[in-house]
Amino acid sequence: MKIVVASGKGGTGKTMVSVNLAWAVSQSQETHLIDCDAEEPNVHLFYPGGKDEGPVTVKVPEVDSEKCTLCGACGEFCRYGAISVLTESVMFQAHLCHSCGGCMLSCPVDAITEVPRRIGMITRGEPTPTLTVISGILDEGEIAAPAVIKAAKEAGEWDGVSVLDGPPGTACPVIETMEGADVCILVTESTPSGLADLRRAARLTEAFGIPAGVVINRSDNEDSSTLAFCAEEGLPVLLTIPFDREIAAIQNRGAILCSEKEEWIEAFTQLYEDTVAIAGGIL
């Protein structure tokens, strides 16, 4: 069971939901929590102590200047401008490369080979005997977050329950996170921007054919617009978390809400059960 926790915008509380959901599930069964927000991972703030599992690399071209005839075929093929063939040399800009390998295939004299280039790293920790935490961390200055997310998912691949804390938005990193998911929890807030971005995130799960439910976080009891949208789209509201100073204080000191407040263990356990029901087409 792969559960993705996502949202159309940042700051809605995805990580809060992910961390507490994984904690609640791990009380009864082994669970993997995978931080897929590679550009700004923060699961480690709640579960510190992860150990470096090694770098994440992508393949990039390396040009043999002795073989290269400066014919320009590689530059013509690359639609991202990563390779530019000049009058006396080939200029390669690594940050523009999408590691497709097309330049190597298009070279008529086999002057291009692929070499690994580091873009990030994977960490793994086991804060409890039943909980494994894996984080994909993109190196500063890099932009290829989907490759790091894919590596994190592969590092956490197993047959049990996985909770994937996704990146915000609906762009490529989110799409990579949702690939292969069984169900998605969309976390939103009752604000105009929260609702607008919930609409986009809901369209993405619909396009993927992934069943989804909604968690309303920081509710101020002015949820009518969000509830109306969810009813219209057939999205069950699985949990409502109030806008509460005590909850904020627990979060701010890096504590787990479920471990501090017993009533929330039941709430997040029920969230898991309802999410499983959605994945099975029951709810």
BALOBA-1460 file (C-alpha; in Angstrom, 3 decimals):
// residues 283
<rec num="1" residu="m" x="0.000" y="0.000" z="0.000"/>
<rec num="2" residu="k" x="1.576" y="3.225" z="-1.238"/>
<rec num="3" residu="i" x="-0.087" y="6.302" z="0.232"/>
<rec num="4" residu="v" x="0.965" y="9.679" z="-1.192"/>
<rec num="5" residu="v" x="0.293" y="12.770" z="0.907"/>
<rec num="6" residu="a" x="0.159" y="15.739" z="-1.449"/>
<rec num="7" residu="s" x="-1.229" y="19.239" z="-1.882"/>
<rec num="8" residu="g" x="-1.502" y="21.839" z="-4.589"/>
<rec num="9" residu="k" x="0.516" y="24.373" z="-2.578"/>
<rec num="10" residu="g" x="3.161" y="24.533" z="0.090"/>
<rec num="11" residu="g" x="2.478" y="25.121" z="3.768"/>
<rec num="12" residu="t" x="-0.777" y="23.206" z="4.055"/>
<rec num="13" residu="g" x="0.617" y="20.617" z="6.474"/>
<rec num="14" residu="k" x="1.568" y="17.670" z="4.273"/>
<rec num="15" residu="t" x="4.519" y="16.719" z="6.416"/>
<rec num="16" residu="m" x="2.488" y="17.022" z="9.606"/>
<rec num="17" residu="v" x="-0.088" y="14.602" z="8.194"/>
<rec num="18" residu="s" x="2.576" y="12.261" z="6.772"/>
<rec num="19" residu="v" x="4.580" y="12.091" z="9.990"/>
<rec num="20" residu="n" x="1.570" y="11.430" z="12.204"/>
<rec num="21" residu="l" x="-0.028" y="8.986" z="9.780"/>
<rec num="22" residu="a" x="3.188" y="6.955" z="9.589"/>
<rec num="23" residu="w" x="3.539" y="7.053" z="13.385"/>
<rec num="24" residu="a" x="-0.036" y="5.828" z="13.898"/>
<rec num="25" residu="v" x="0.264" y="3.003" z="11.357"/>
<rec num="26" residu="s" x="3.629" y="1.913" z="12.755"/>
<rec num="27" residu="q" x="2.018" y="1.216" z="16.131"/>
<rec num="28" residu="s" x="0.429" y="-1.892" z="14.640"/>
<rec num="29" residu="q" x="2.572" y="-2.787" z="11.619"/>
<rec num="30" residu="e" x="5.889" y="-2.062" z="9.982"/>
<rec num="31" residu="t" x="5.806" y="1.165" z="7.994"/>
<rec num="32" residu="h" x="8.057" y="3.111" z="5.649"/>
<rec num="33" residu="l" x="7.914" y="6.918" z="5.616"/>
<rec num="34" residu="i" x="9.530" y="8.357" z="2.493"/>
<rec num="35" residu="d" x="10.264" y="12.081" z="2.230"/>
<rec num="36" residu="c" x="9.830" y="12.883" z="-1.461"/>
<rec num="37" residu="d" x="10.016" y="16.656" z="-1.048"/>
<rec num="38" residu="a" x="13.618" y="16.513" z="-2.277"/>
<rec num="39" residu="e" x="14.000" y="20.281" z="-2.696"/>
<rec num="40" residu="e" x="12.927" y="21.035" z="0.883"/>
<rec num="41" residu="p" x="12.854" y="17.789" z="2.913"/>
<rec num="42" residu="n" x="11.777" y="18.241" z="6.522"/>
<rec num="43" residu="v" x="10.639" y="14.854" z="7.808"/>
<rec num="44" residu="h" x="14.059" y="14.687" z="9.495"/>
<rec num="45" residu="l" x="12.973" y="17.509" z="11.797"/>
<rec num="46" residu="f" x="10.586" y="15.042" z="13.431"/>
<rec num="47" residu="y" x="12.685" y="11.916" z="12.938"/>
<rec num="48" residu="p" x="16.350" y="12.977" z="13.134"/>
<rec num="49" residu="g" x="19.340" y="10.676" z="12.935"/>
<rec num="50" residu="g" x="19.124" y="9.368" z="9.380"/>
<rec num="51" residu="k" x="22.358" y="7.962" z="7.977"/>
<rec num="52" residu="d" x="23.779" y="8.656" z="4.547"/>
<rec num="53" residu="e" x="22.945" y="5.800" z="2.181"/>
<rec num="54" residu="g" x="24.988" y="7.186" z="-0.688"/>
<rec num="55" residu="p" x="24.701" y="9.661" z="-3.532"/>
<rec num="56" residu="v" x="22.075" y="9.924" z="-6.243"/>
<rec num="57" residu="t" x="23.614" y="10.289" z="-9.692"/>
<rec num="58" residu="v" x="22.373" y="10.870" z="-13.213"/>
<rec num="59" residu="k" x="24.129" y="10.115" z="-16.474"/>
<rec num="60" residu="v" x="25.514" y="13.061" z="-18.416"/>
<rec num="61" residu="p" x="27.496" y="13.183" z="-21.652"/>
<rec num="62" residu="e" x="31.262" y="13.378" z="-21.866"/>
<rec num="63" residu="v" x="32.758" y="14.344" z="-25.236"/>
<rec num="64" residu="d" x="36.013" y="12.858" z="-26.493"/>
<rec num="65" residu="s" x="37.638" y="15.852" z="-28.170"/>
<rec num="66" residu="e" x="39.965" y="13.607" z="-30.190"/>
<rec num="67" residu="k" x="37.059" y="11.777" z="-31.813"/>
<rec num="68" residu="c" x="34.673" y="14.715" z="-32.102"/>
<rec num="69" residu="t" x="34.407" y="16.243" z="-35.576"/>
<rec num="70" residu="l" x="32.270" y="19.205" z="-34.434"/>
<rec num="71" residu="c" x="29.535" y="18.128" z="-36.828"/>
<rec num="72" residu="g" x="26.839" y="19.596" z="-34.585"/>
<rec num="73" residu="a" x="24.520" y="16.566" z="-34.532"/>
<rec num="74" residu="c" x="24.413" y="16.418" z="-30.731"/>
<rec num="75" residu="g" x="23.590" y="20.098" z="-30.397"/>
<rec num="76" residu="e" x="20.832" y="19.837" z="-32.972"/>
<rec num="77" residu="f" x="19.295" y="16.904" z="-31.123"/>
<rec num="78" residu="c" x="19.280" y="18.494" z="-27.642"/>
<rec num="79" residu="r" x="16.102" y="20.533" z="-27.196"/>
<rec num="80" residu="y" x="17.197" y="21.790" z="-23.791"/>
<rec num="81" residu="g" x="20.326" y="23.607" z="-24.940"/>
<rec num="82" residu="a" x="22.613" y="21.501" z="-22.767"/>
<rec num="83" residu="i" x="25.096" y="20.948" z="-25.623"/>
<rec num="84" residu="s" x="26.313" y="23.725" z="-27.886"/>
<rec num="85" residu="v" x="28.796" y="22.956" z="-30.658"/>
<rec num="86" residu="l" x="31.141" y="25.914" z="-31.126"/>
<rec num="87" residu="t" x="33.769" y="26.494" z="-33.810"/>
<rec num="88" residu="e" x="36.567" y="24.790" z="-31.892"/>
<rec num="89" residu="s" x="34.901" y="22.884" z="-29.039"/>
<rec num="90" residu="v" x="31.692" y="21.505" z="-27.551"/>
<rec num="91" residu="m" x="30.218" y="23.361" z="-24.566"/>
<rec num="92" residu="f" x="28.178" y="21.303" z="-22.104"/>
<rec num="93" residu="q" x="25.908" y="22.855" z="-19.446"/>
<rec num="94" residu="a" x="25.150" y="20.149" z="-16.914"/>
<rec num="95" residu="h" x="22.193" y="21.883" z="-15.250"/>
<rec num="96" residu="l" x="20.273" y="21.928" z="-18.528"/>
<rec num="97" residu="c" x="20.814" y="18.232" z="-19.234"/>
<rec num="98" residu="h" x="17.832" y="15.874" z="-18.852"/>
<rec num="99" residu="s" x="19.985" y="12.714" z="-19.088"/>
<rec num="100" residu="c" x="18.025" y="11.337" z="-22.030"/>
<rec num="101" residu="g" x="21.094" y="9.914" z="-23.800"/>
<rec num="102" residu="g" x="19.985" y="11.250" z="-27.166"/>
<rec num="103" residu="c" x="23.179" y="13.152" z="-27.821"/>
<rec num="104" residu="m" x="25.196" y="9.958" z="-27.466"/>
<rec num="105" residu="l" x="22.893" y="8.121" z="-29.858"/>
<rec num="106" residu="s" x="22.975" y="10.918" z="-32.426"/>
<rec num="107" residu="c" x="26.784" y="11.171" z="-32.574"/>
<rec num="108" residu="p" x="27.945" y="9.622" z="-35.903"/>
<rec num="109" residu="v" x="31.504" y="8.985" z="-34.669"/>
<rec num="110" residu="d" x="30.756" y="7.662" z="-31.129"/>
<rec num="111" residu="a" x="32.582" y="10.571" z="-29.528"/>
<rec num="112" residu="i" x="30.120" y="10.805" z="-26.622"/>
<rec num="113" residu="t" x="29.933" y="8.512" z="-23.601"/>
<rec num="114" residu="e" x="27.877" y="8.840" z="-20.440"/>
<rec num="115" residu="v" x="29.381" y="9.408" z="-17.006"/>
<rec num="116" residu="p" x="27.684" y="9.685" z="-13.591"/>
<rec num="117" residu="r" x="27.104" y="13.092" z="-12.013"/>
<rec num="118" residu="r" x="25.963" y="13.539" z="-8.419"/>
<rec num="119" residu="i" x="22.763" y="15.537" z="-7.822"/>
<rec num="120" residu="g" x="21.676" y="14.456" z="-4.349"/>
<rec num="121" residu="m" x="21.708" y="11.815" z="-1.643"/>
<rec num="122" residu="i" x="19.522" y="9.316" z="0.202"/>
<rec num="123" residu="t" x="19.358" y="8.957" z="3.983"/>
<rec num="124" residu="r" x="17.779" y="6.151" z="6.012"/>
<rec num="125" residu="g" x="16.870" y="5.987" z="9.680"/>
<rec num="126" residu="e" x="14.953" y="3.623" z="11.949"/>
<rec num="127" residu="p" x="13.564" y="5.710" z="14.816"/>
<rec num="128" residu="t" x="11.529" y="2.714" z="16.044"/>
<rec num="129" residu="p" x="11.663" y="-1.038" z="15.305"/>
<rec num="130" residu="t" x="8.547" y="-0.716" z="13.130"/>
<rec num="131" residu="l" x="9.262" y="2.580" z="11.367"/>
<rec num="132" residu="t" x="11.838" y="3.242" z="8.650"/>
<rec num="133" residu="v" x="12.361" y="6.809" z="7.448"/>
<rec num="134" residu="i" x="13.928" y="7.469" z="4.050"/>
<rec num="135" residu="s" x="14.698" y="10.930" z="2.689"/>
<rec num="136" residu="g" x="15.665" y="12.051" z="-0.792"/>
<rec num="137" residu="i" x="17.745" y="15.218" z="-0.592"/>
<rec num="138" residu="l" x="18.560" y="17.292" z="-3.670"/>
<rec num="139" residu="d" x="21.980" y="18.959" z="-3.568"/>
<rec num="140" residu="e" x="21.984" y="22.755" z="-3.395"/>
<rec num="141" residu="g" x="21.929" y="24.350" z="-6.811"/>
<rec num="142" residu="e" x="20.581" y="21.254" z="-8.551"/>
<rec num="143" residu="i" x="17.203" y="21.105" z="-10.288"/>
<rec num="144" residu="a" x="16.614" y="17.438" z="-11.151"/>
<rec num="145" residu="a" x="14.341" y="16.670" z="-8.190"/>
<rec num="146" residu="p" x="12.408" y="13.845" z="-9.946"/>
<rec num="147" residu="a" x="15.576" y="11.733" z="-10.207"/>
<rec num="148" residu="v" x="16.179" y="12.054" z="-6.457"/>
<rec num="149" residu="i" x="12.529" y="11.277" z="-5.709"/>
<rec num="150" residu="k" x="12.696" y="8.170" z="-7.884"/>
<rec num="151" residu="a" x="15.824" y="7.027" z="-6.034"/>
<rec num="152" residu="a" x="14.146" y="7.594" z="-2.653"/>
<rec num="153" residu="k" x="11.129" y="5.550" z="-3.728"/>
<rec num="154" residu="e" x="13.381" y="2.748" z="-4.927"/>
<rec num="155" residu="a" x="15.286" y="2.820" z="-1.622"/>
<rec num="156" residu="g" x="11.996" y="2.438" z="0.257"/>
<rec num="157" residu="e" x="10.444" y="-0.141" z="-2.055"/>
<rec num="158" residu="w" x="8.862" y="-3.046" z="-0.202"/>
<rec num="159" residu="d" x="5.591" y="-4.967" z="0.077"/>
<rec num="160" residu="g" x="4.167" y="-3.254" z="3.174"/>
<rec num="161" residu="v" x="2.722" y="0.169" z="3.944"/>
<rec num="162" residu="s" x="4.588" y="3.206" z="2.613"/>
<rec num="163" residu="v" x="3.647" y="6.808" z="3.341"/>
<rec num="164" residu="l" x="5.156" y="9.203" z="0.804"/>
<rec num="165" residu="d" x="5.398" y="12.851" z="1.854"/>
<rec num="166" residu="g" x="5.153" y="14.582" z="-1.502"/>
<rec num="167" residu="p" x="6.430" y="17.945" z="-2.711"/>
<rec num="168" residu="p" x="3.989" y="20.856" z="-3.105"/>
<rec num="169" residu="g" x="2.368" y="21.827" z="-6.373"/>
<rec num="170" residu="t" x="1.478" y="19.752" z="-9.427"/>
<rec num="171" residu="a" x="4.712" y="19.805" z="-11.445"/>
<rec num="172" residu="c" x="7.173" y="17.045" z="-12.369"/>
<rec num="173" residu="p" x="8.320" y="16.237" z="-8.783"/>
<rec num="174" residu="v" x="4.719" y="15.594" z="-7.739"/>
<rec num="175" residu="i" x="4.056" y="13.504" z="-10.825"/>
<rec num="176" residu="e" x="7.108" y="11.348" z="-10.052"/>
<rec num="177" residu="t" x="5.928" y="10.934" z="-6.452"/>
<rec num="178" residu="m" x="2.429" y="9.868" z="-7.527"/>
<rec num="179" residu="e" x="3.681" y="7.374" z="-10.102"/>
<rec num="180" residu="g" x="2.671" y="3.912" z="-8.883"/>
<rec num="181" residu="a" x="0.654" y="5.174" z="-5.882"/>
<rec num="182" residu="d" x="-2.394" y="3.273" z="-4.652"/>
<rec num="183" residu="v" x="-4.158" y="6.236" z="-3.073"/>
<rec num="184" residu="c" x="-3.582" y="9.933" z="-2.384"/>
<rec num="185" residu="i" x="-4.414" y="12.131" z="0.591"/>
<rec num="186" residu="l" x="-4.779" y="15.761" z="-0.478"/>
<rec num="187" residu="v" x="-4.052" y="18.194" z="2.350"/>
<rec num="188" residu="t" x="-5.643" y="21.617" z="2.058"/>
<rec num="189" residu="e" x="-6.537" y="24.682" z="4.079"/>
<rec num="190" residu="s" x="-9.719" y="26.722" z="3.979"/>
<rec num="191" residu="t" x="-8.332" y="29.720" z="2.141"/>
<rec num="192" residu="p" x="-8.954" y="30.906" z="-1.434"/>
<rec num="193" residu="s" x="-5.456" y="29.858" z="-2.507"/>
<rec num="194" residu="g" x="-5.809" y="26.553" z="-0.677"/>
<rec num="195" residu="l" x="-9.017" y="25.760" z="-2.550"/>
<rec num="196" residu="a" x="-7.612" y="26.867" z="-5.915"/>
<rec num="197" residu="d" x="-4.602" y="24.604" z="-5.526"/>
<rec num="198" residu="l" x="-6.721" y="21.727" z="-4.191"/>
<rec num="199" residu="r" x="-8.597" y="21.892" z="-7.491"/>
<rec num="200" residu="r" x="-5.339" y="21.477" z="-9.433"/>
<rec num="201" residu="a" x="-4.137" y="18.631" z="-7.228"/>
<rec num="202" residu="a" x="-7.492" y="16.864" z="-7.553"/>
<rec num="203" residu="r" x="-7.275" y="17.136" z="-11.345"/>
<rec num="204" residu="l" x="-3.843" y="15.526" z="-11.219"/>
<rec num="205" residu="t" x="-5.028" y="12.518" z="-9.196"/>
<rec num="206" residu="e" x="-7.965" y="12.212" z="-11.582"/>
<rec num="207" residu="a" x="-5.612" y="12.215" z="-14.579"/>
<rec num="208" residu="f" x="-3.552" y="9.453" z="-12.962"/>
<rec num="209" residu="g" x="-6.642" y="7.482" z="-11.975"/>
<rec num="210" residu="i" x="-5.558" y="7.526" z="-8.326"/>
<rec num="211" residu="p" x="-8.380" y="7.481" z="-5.746"/>
<rec num="212" residu="a" x="-8.113" y="10.390" z="-3.331"/>
<rec num="213" residu="g" x="-9.498" y="11.874" z="-0.145"/>
<rec num="214" residu="v" x="-9.018" y="15.221" z="1.568"/>
<rec num="215" residu="v" x="-7.650" y="16.382" z="4.912"/>
<rec num="216" residu="i" x="-8.554" y="19.943" z="5.924"/>
<rec num="217" residu="n" x="-5.784" y="21.333" z="8.101"/>
<rec num="218" residu="r" x="-5.846" y="24.453" z="10.288"/>
<rec num="219" residu="s" x="-9.619" y="24.624" z="10.023"/>
<rec num="220" residu="d" x="-11.241" y="27.785" z="11.394"/>
<rec num="221" residu="n" x="-14.749" y="26.339" z="10.919"/>
<rec num="222" residu="e" x="-15.111" y="28.344" z="7.706"/>
<rec num="223" residu="d" x="-14.810" y="25.286" z="5.478"/>
<rec num="224" residu="s" x="-18.022" y="25.588" z="3.448"/>
<rec num="225" residu="s" x="-16.332" y="26.325" z="0.104"/>
<rec num="226" residu="t" x="-13.898" y="23.433" z="0.514"/>
<rec num="227" residu="l" x="-16.653" y="21.058" z="1.619"/>
<rec num="228" residu="a" x="-18.805" y="22.087" z="-1.347"/>
<rec num="229" residu="f" x="-15.967" y="21.427" z="-3.771"/>
<rec num="230" residu="c" x="-15.228" y="18.025" z="-2.230"/>
<rec num="231" residu="a" x="-18.916" y="17.064" z="-2.402"/>
<rec num="232" residu="e" x="-19.093" y="18.188" z="-6.025"/>
<rec num="233" residu="e" x="-15.998" y="16.181" z="-6.974"/>
<rec num="234" residu="g" x="-16.852" y="13.117" z="-4.908"/>
<rec num="235" residu="l" x="-13.786" y="13.573" z="-2.677"/>
<rec num="236" residu="p" x="-14.413" y="12.313" z="0.856"/>
<rec num="237" residu="v" x="-13.181" y="14.566" z="3.642"/>
<rec num="238" residu="l" x="-11.246" y="12.130" z="5.814"/>
<rec num="239" residu="l" x="-10.095" y="14.370" z="8.644"/>
<rec num="240" residu="t" x="-10.399" y="17.964" z="9.808"/>
<rec num="241" residu="i" x="-7.617" y="19.358" z="11.989"/>
<rec num="242" residu="p" x="-8.474" y="22.579" z="13.841"/>
<rec num="243" residu="f" x="-6.477" y="25.786" z="13.817"/>
<rec num="244" residu="d" x="-5.208" y="25.250" z="17.339"/>
<rec num="245" residu="r" x="-2.369" y="26.916" z="19.248"/>
<rec num="246" residu="e" x="-1.494" y="23.749" z="21.182"/>
<rec num="247" residu="i" x="-1.144" y="21.706" z="17.990"/>
<rec num="248" residu="a" x="1.072" y="24.426" z="16.523"/>
<rec num="249" residu="a" x="3.260" y="24.422" z="19.637"/>
<rec num="250" residu="i" x="3.723" y="20.648" z="19.470"/>
<rec num="251" residu="q" x="4.691" y="20.901" z="15.823"/>
<rec num="252" residu="n" x="7.060" y="23.806" z="16.396"/>
<rec num="253" residu="r" x="9.178" y="21.868" z="18.853"/>
<rec num="254" residu="g" x="9.479" y="18.933" z="16.439"/>
<rec num="255" residu="a" x="7.227" y="16.592" z="18.404"/>
<rec num="256" residu="i" x="4.750" y="14.064" z="17.023"/>
<rec num="257" residu="l" x="1.154" y="15.080" z="17.681"/>
<rec num="258" residu="c" x="0.004" y="11.463" z="18.026"/>
<rec num="259" residu="s" x="2.656" y="10.716" z="20.634"/>
<rec num="260" residu="e" x="1.691" y="13.756" z="22.707"/>
<rec num="261" residu="k" x="-2.090" y="13.622" z="22.446"/>
<rec num="262" residu="e" x="-3.776" y="10.225" z="22.726"/>
<rec num="263" residu="e" x="-6.953" y="11.357" z="20.982"/>
<rec num="264" residu="w" x="-5.004" y="11.984" z="17.793"/>
<rec num="265" residu="i" x="-3.757" y="8.383" z="17.650"/>
<rec num="266" residu="e" x="-7.354" y="7.311" z="17.112"/>
<rec num="267" residu="a" x="-7.926" y="10.089" z="14.561"/>
<rec num="268" residu="f" x="-4.903" y="9.192" z="12.413"/>
<rec num="269" residu="t" x="-5.567" y="5.463" z="12.755"/>
<rec num="270" residu="q" x="-9.057" y="6.114" z="11.419"/>
<rec num="271" residu="l" x="-7.515" y="8.240" z="8.656"/>
<rec num="272" residu="y" x="-5.421" y="5.241" z="7.621"/>
<rec num="273" residu="e" x="-8.398" y="2.876" z="7.681"/>
<rec num="274" residu="d" x="-10.513" y="5.264" z="5.608"/>
<rec num="275" residu="t" x="-7.633" y="5.765" z="3.159"/>
<rec num="276" residu="v" x="-7.342" y="1.999" z="2.693"/>
<rec num="277" residu="a" x="-11.099" y="1.897" z="2.098"/>
<rec num="278" residu="i" x="-10.761" y="4.559" z="-0.609"/>
<rec num="279" residu="a" x="-7.968" y="2.592" z="-2.273"/>
<rec num="280" residu="g" x="-10.219" y="-0.469" z="-2.295"/>
<rec num="281" residu="g" x="-13.170" y="1.474" z="-3.708"/>
<rec num="282" residu="i" x="-15.207" y="0.974" z="-0.534"/>
<rec num="283" residu="l" x="-15.419" y="4.572" z="0.698"/>
